[in-house]
Amino acid sequence: MHTGRGLSIKTSSDRTAWRNAGSVFPNGTPWADTYTRGGQDLWAPDITYVNGQYYLYYSASYFGENRSAIFLATSPTGASGSWTHRGLVVESRTTDNFNAIDPNLVIDGGRWYLAFGSFWSGIKMIDLNPGTGLRSGTALRSIAGRNGGAIEAPTLFKRGSYWYQYVSFDRCCAGAASTYRVMVGRSTSVTGPYVDRNGVPMTAGGGTEILAGHGSIHGPGHQAVLADNDADVLFYHYYTDSGRPQLGINLMRYDSAGWPVVY
């Protein structure tokens, strides 16, 4: 799935050839109009298969604003038109110091969390109710930030004894002028604290770069990580020299100190 009108669906059996498979919401999302100013584009879908259902968290917002919301939908199949709107998970208002976009569902044993955030004061985490997938309680943790610098799109991924937090630094969505880059930190606890290779906390601007622009690859970011049969896989988007958006897919290995390396 990807950002766009009603959240377009693409499928692949080999990670290389992708086909269009309709959209999540072919009949629109009127519940999101307050946040999108009536626009039909929804952002940053995050999908997880658990308990016999696909759980889809996605964002509704307007570019450059933090009057935003994250919603949940579920489906038994993932097919176009099969999705049920489950409601609002978390929202941010213009008076808040965070931005409720770019969700990532994290499950640690029997506990569910949602990491999210973009710009403002950085990356946040809330508790979810595993029975509903919706928010539980009022706790709002800060798990990464750059003292006002650009940071967004968290992805939390468990490997071995560590939780790795991948984020995107700098500027997205400017074609070949994009400066997006993928950074990472890690923690032995899903809720942090996360530190980079040099021990700098991610809440104080820390992050170890693992992928940046190079050659004709511009602004790689808004990453996701998947454990597949051959390796852990990093998915991201980038721009070509002409400014065309593309999907990038790379395998990852881990060095002797347990830090991810893209290849």
Sequence and secondary structure as in RCSB ss.txt:
>XXXX:A:sequence
MHTGRGLSIKTSSDRTAWRNAGSVFPNGTPWADTYTRGGQDLWAPDITYVNGQYYLYYSASYFGENRSAIFLATS
PTGASGSWTHRGLVVESRTTDNFNAIDPNLVIDGGRWYLAFGSFWSGIKMIDLNPGTGLRSGTALRSIAGRNGGA
IEAPTLFKRGSYWYQYVSFDRCCAGAASTYRVMVGRSTSVTGPYVDRNGVPMTAGGGTEILAGHGSIHGPGHQAV
LADNDADVLFYHYYTDSGRPQLGINLMRYDSAGWPVVY
>XXXX:A:secstr
 BSEET EEEE SSSS  EEEEES TT  GGGHHHHTT  EEEEEEEEEETTEEEEEEEE  TT   EEEEEEEE
SS  TT  EEEEEEEEE TTSSS   S EEEEETTEEEEEE BSTT EEEEEE TTTSSB SS  EEEE  TTS 
EEEEEEEEETTEEEEEEEES  SSGGG   EEEEEEESSTT   B TTS BGGGT  EEEE  BTTBEEEEEEEE
EE SSSEEEEEEEE TT  EEEEEEEEEE TTS EEE 
